[in-house]
């Protein structure tokens, strides 16, 4: 842990922050010289963004997200402080998310911690999140937040204060037209003490830009090509875990009903209220809105991939966008589509961070997890019970079965003798097996406790402000700036 209370490796910036300024400058120069610059200017104007300087962008779904997302927010501020770019944050306000339910840790007995869900609508705690709200967030009414005085034994003072901060922020945005805007702007308000806030853009606002009209026009001209090139790109990166489009389907959502639904080619001829899916949304942003896009570890490729996995097997989902867009628009039948294809996507980078809550209770030995393995394995390996004689006999019997041919009857007899040997060993050492079982039971609880204490996904207001400030400064240090 460093002098700011941040664990080593808690901040992830890829590529190194020193490269970000170069990427922004290169894209800014190319963008202004490209054939689609006028569309870029008009699209930025429609979203209230600047056209006289670069734009660096990041974003997420609405809600009080975890500290890893806050690290993107802090990296956005630090990058813009270094480059002079405008900071912008996209809110995916048409996603179906249960933002009113916030997971919190509570005391469970004298030493244990459990996770519960705080409901901003009722101010009460529940053992589970309950059924997920499926309607698009932008179609839902704003939430009347309630901080109940009967929340029970919360795990720490910072959690209690965090719920109060969330409640206050939500109440301050009670006049917003829907829950997505209320939660997105309330989260921005809660982060304002940690530095400048970016311009907030809502994904549903993209539908009033010329870039949106141009891409829908390309879909109308050849919806099959849009779908086929999308699916080919999806297949190229199986590790991104993106589903291919079905027959007639397009990378759009249709809004306006009780739920968002998948959109099809026929919807392009209606006066349907449409919104982009993830890959189309980032394509619009990286083509016409920003000069650098900051992903988390899910969207962008990072060094945190699985050991032994290839780049294609463990890619972030936006690698699909980078292959799909030029394949789809590259042979466009009009100058507009061709111009879009020739405009390179703005580069993407990765930022993330890890914070855990300071929770009460004794330290937990990670080695306790081995107790489960020992309780199971000792029933099959007498050596783990100190029964060396039975262990030698078992090894001889197994070797005999492997080294010579036997009839089915002989094999059955040999396996019966082996199981009898093991059963005799278990009977002789029943007391020791009982001790191992008890340790395994304790380890099961310890494993759950360890998972809660190591959890990095608690909502950011539940952390002490000083710890969030430390994360901000650790991110800013990567850029050579302190965003105080």
N, C-alpha and C positions, 0 to 999 in steps of 0.2 A: 504494500500500500504506500502511495507517495505522500508528500507532505500536505496534499489536498484531500486526503482520504479516499483517493480513487485507486482501485486495484490496477496493477500493471496489465496492459492489454485491454483495458476497459473501453478504450476508444479505437474505433476502426475507421481509417481514412484511406481510400484507395481510388486512384493512384495517390502518391504522396501529395500533400496539400500544395507543395511548391509548384506542382505541374498545373494546378487548376487555373491559375492566372493566364498561363500560356494557352490553354485550351479555350478559355473565354475570348481572348484577343484574336485567336485564329478564326474562330467561328464568327465573331462580330465582323471581321474583315470580309470573309467569304459571303456572309449573309447579305451585307449591304451591296455587294457586287453582283449578287445572283438575280436571275430573271424574276424570281418570286418576291423580291423585296417589297414591292408595293402591296402585295397581299399580306406580307408580314406586318407592314406598318398599319394596314387597315384592321388586321386581326388584333394587334396589340391595342389599337385605339378602342376597339369594341369592348375590350376587357379592362380598359383604364390603365394600361401599362405604357411605359415610356418607349419612344422610338429613337431617342437621341443618345442612348447608351445601351450597353448590353443588359440582358436580363438573365439572372440565375434563378432557378426554380427548384422546388421540391414540393412534397405534399403527402397527404394521407386521407383516410376516411375521417369523417367528423367524430369527435369524442375526446375523452381525456386519455390519450394513448400513453404507452410506457416510455421509459427514459431513452430507449433506443431510437424512438421517433423524435423525442426532444433533441437528441444529438444531431439529427438532420437539421432541425430548426436552428440550432446553434452553429452548425457548419455553414448553413446558408448565410447567416449574419456575418460570420468571420470571412467567408469568401467574398462577400460584397464589400466589406470594409477594406479588403485588400485590393479589389479590382475596380471599385467605383461603380459596379453594376447595380441595377435595381433588384431587390429581393422580392420574389413572388412565391406564394404558397397555394397549390391547387387542392381544393377540398372535393373529394369524390362524393358529392352529396346525393347521388342517385343510388348508392349502394344500400343494400338491405342489412343494416347493422343494429344490434340491440344496445345502442349507446347509453340508454338510461340505466343499465345495470352495470355497476362497477364492482369488481372483485376486490375484497379487502380482507386482511388477516385479523383474526380475533383470537383471544385466549380460549383454550379448550382444556379445562382442568388446570392443575397447578403448574405444570411444566410444558404442556403442549400448545401448539398453535394450529388453528384450522383456517381454511379459506371459506368465506361467505360472500354473498352478493348483496350489495347495497342498491336498493331501487330508488332512484331519484324521484319517482312519482309518488311513492308512499313513505319514503324515509325509513323503510324497514329492511331487515336482513333476512336472507333466505339461504338455505343450504345449497341451492342450485340456481343457475341462471334462469331457469324456466324456459318455456317455449320461445324460440327466437322470433322476433318481429320480422315478418317477411316483406312487408310493403316497402317501397322505395323511401329512403329517408326524407327526400325532398317533399314527399306528399303527406308527411305526418305533422300533426300540431306540435307546437312548442311544449316543453315539459315544465310543469310547476314543481320545482325542486323542493324537497322537504328534508330537513335534517332532524331526525327523531332523537329525542332525549333518551330513548330506550334502545339504543343500538347494542347494548350488551357490553361485555368486556373486550373492547378493542385492544389489539395487540400492543399498541404503543401510542404515546402522545402525538407523534407525528401523523399517525393514521387519523386520529380524532380531528386534529387541526386540518388535515388534508380534506376530510369530508366537509368541514366547514368552509374551506376555500372553494371547493367545487360548488357547494350550495350557493355561496355568495356570488360566484361568477355566473352561475345559471340564472339566478334571480336578476342579475344586472342585465341579462339579455332576454328577459321574459317577453319582450315586445317583438321578438323576431317572428317571421311568418311561419316558420316550421322548425322542427327539432334539429335538422342538420345545420341550419344557420345558427341556431341558438348554441348548440354544442361547439361548433367550430369557432365561433367568435368568443365564446366563454373561455375556451382553451387558450386562445390567443391573448385574452385579457389576463389569464392566470400566469402567462409567461412574460408579460410586459415588463415586470420588474427585473428580468434577466437580460434585457437588451432591446434594440429596436425591433418592431414587428414588421413583417413583410406585408406587401399588398396581398390581400386574400382574394382568390379567384375561385368561383364555384364551377364544377364540371358542367352543370346544366347550362351555364352561361355560354359555353362553347357553341351552342346551337344558334346563336345570333351573330356568329362571325363569318366573314367571307371564306375562311379556310374550311369551315364546316360545309358550307354550300358547295365548294369546289370538290371536296372528297365525296359528298353524297352524289354529286353529278357523275363522278367517275364510277361509282357503284351502279347508278342507274344505267349507264351506257353498257356495262358488262358485269352484272352481278356474279356470274359464274367465275369469271377470272379473279375477281376479288376473293371469292371463297376458296378457289383452288390454290391460289398462291399463298393464302393464309394457312391452309391446311398443310401445304408442303413445308412451310416454315415451321409450323408446329411439330411436324414429324421429325424435323432436323434437330430439335432440341427436346428430347423426351424428358430430360431431367427437370425442365421447367414446369412440368405437370400442368400444362394447358390443354384443355379438351379441344378437339377439332370441331369445326362447324358441321352441322347436319345438312341434309339436302335442302337447298333453297335458303338456308340461314345466312345471316350477315353479322358482322361483329358489332352489333347494335343492341340496345335495349329499347323496348317500347314502354313508355310511361303513361300515366294518366288513369290507370285503373287501380283496384285495390292492391295489386302487386305489379312490379316490373316484370315483363315477359320478354322472351327472345323475339327478335325482329327478323322478318324474312323479306325477300325481294319484293313481295307484294305490298309491304308497308311503305316502300319508297314512293308509291303512287298515291298514298293517302295523306291526309293532313294529320299524320300521326305525330305524337310528341316523342321524339327519339333522343337517345343519349348514347355516347360511345362506351363500348366495353374497354377494358384496361389497355389493350394493345393499340387500339385506335386512338384512345385518349392521349397516350404518351406520344404517338406518332404526330398528332396535331401540335402538341406542345413542343416537341423537338424539331418539327419542321418550321413552324410559324410563330412561336411564342417566345422561346428562350434560347440562350446561347450556351447553356450548360444545365443539365438536369441531375439532381442529386437523388439517387435511389438509396433504399435500404438494402439489406442483404438478399431480400427476396426478388427484387426487381433487377438489380445489377449483378454482373459477375464479380465475385470477390475471391480472395485467396482463402476464404473460409470454406472452400468446397470439401466434399467428402474425400478422405484419403483414397487414392487410386482411381478416382473418377475422372473421366475426360471432361474437357470444357463443354462439349456438347451434352454429356450425360448430366452435368450438374450446373447448367446455365441458369442465370436469372431470366425471368420471363421477357425482359425487353430485348434480349438477343433475338427473339423471334421477330420483333418489330423491325430490327435492323436488316433482317433478311427479307421479310415480307414486303415492305414498302417499295423498294426499288424493283422487286420482281412484279409487283402488281401494277405500278404506275410507269414502269420503264418503257413499255410499248403502248402507252396511252395513245388514243386515236386523235387527240387534240393537243394544241400547243400548251394549254394549261396543265394537263396531266403530265406532259413531257417536262415542263418547267418544274413541276413539283418533284418529279423523279430525279432531276438533275440537282436539286437542292439537297445537300447532304443533311442527314439528321444531326442535330446538335449533339455533342459528345455527352456521355453520361458517366457519372462517378458514383462512388459508394461512401456513405457515412453511417455509422451506427455507434452505439455505446451501451454499456452495461452498468446498471446500478442495482444493488439489492437493499432491502430495508434492514435497518438495525432492529432486530426483534429480540425480545427477552427470552431467557432460558439458558440452560447450560449448553456448552459446546457439544456438538454431536460428532462422534468419531465416524468418518466415512467408511472405515474398515468394518463397521457393523454389518454392512451389506453382505459381507462374506458369510455371515452366520446362516443365512438362508441356504446358500450353496452347501455349507457344511452339514446342515441338518438333513438335506436331501441326499447328498453323496455318501454320507456315513452308512446309510442303509444298504449301499451297494459296494462299499469298499471297507472291509474290516480293518485295514491299516489305519483308517481315520479314527477308529475306536481303540487303537492300541492292541488289536488282536492280530499279532504278527503271524501266528500259526495258521489261522484261517485265511489270512491274506496270501500266504505262500500256497496253500492248498487251492485257493481260487485261481491263482495265476497258473498253476499246473493244469487244472481242469480246462481252463480256457485255451491254453496252448495245445492241449491234446485234441480239443475239438477242431482247432484250426489246422493242425499238422497232418491229420490222417482222414481218409475217407470213411464215412460211417453210413450205416443204413438209417432210414427215418426212425426206426424203433430205437436204435442206439443213441441217436441225437436226442430223442425225447427223454430217454433215461438219463443221459448226461446232464441235460438242462434241469431235470427234476433233482438230481443230486446236487447240482450247483445251487439251486434255490434253497434246498434243505440246509446246505452249509451256511448260506447267508442268514437264514432264519434262526439257526442255532446261535450264530454270532450275535444277532440282534437280541435274542433272549438273554444271553449272558451279560450283555451290556445295555440292558434296558434303562438302567439309571442314567447312564451317560447319554443315551439317545434322548431321554426326557430333558436333560440339561440343554442339549443342542436345540431341541424343539422350543424350549422356553426362550433361548437366546434368539432363535429365528423369529419368534413372535415379537420380541422386543425390537429386533432389527427391522421388522416390517413397519412398525410405528416410527422408528428412527429414520427409515428411508423416506417416509412421507414427510416427516419433520424437516429432514435435510432438503428435500425438494422445495418445500415452502420457503425455507430460509435462503435458498440459492435462486429463487425465482426472480427473473429480471422483468416480468411483465406487469408489475403493479402500476397503476395509473400514476403519472408523474407528480400530481399534487400530494400524494401520500408520502413522498420523500421530504425530508427537511429542506427548507430553502437553501441552507448553506451547502448541502450536498449537491443540489441542482446547480448552484453557482460554481461549485468545484468541477462538475462535469462540463459546464459551459467553458470555464477557463482552460480545462484540459483540451477541449476541442480547439479553442482559439489558439492555444500554444502550438498546435500543429501548423497553423498558418502564420505564426510569428506575430500574432496580435492578441490582445486581451480585450474581450468584448464587455467590459464593465460599464 
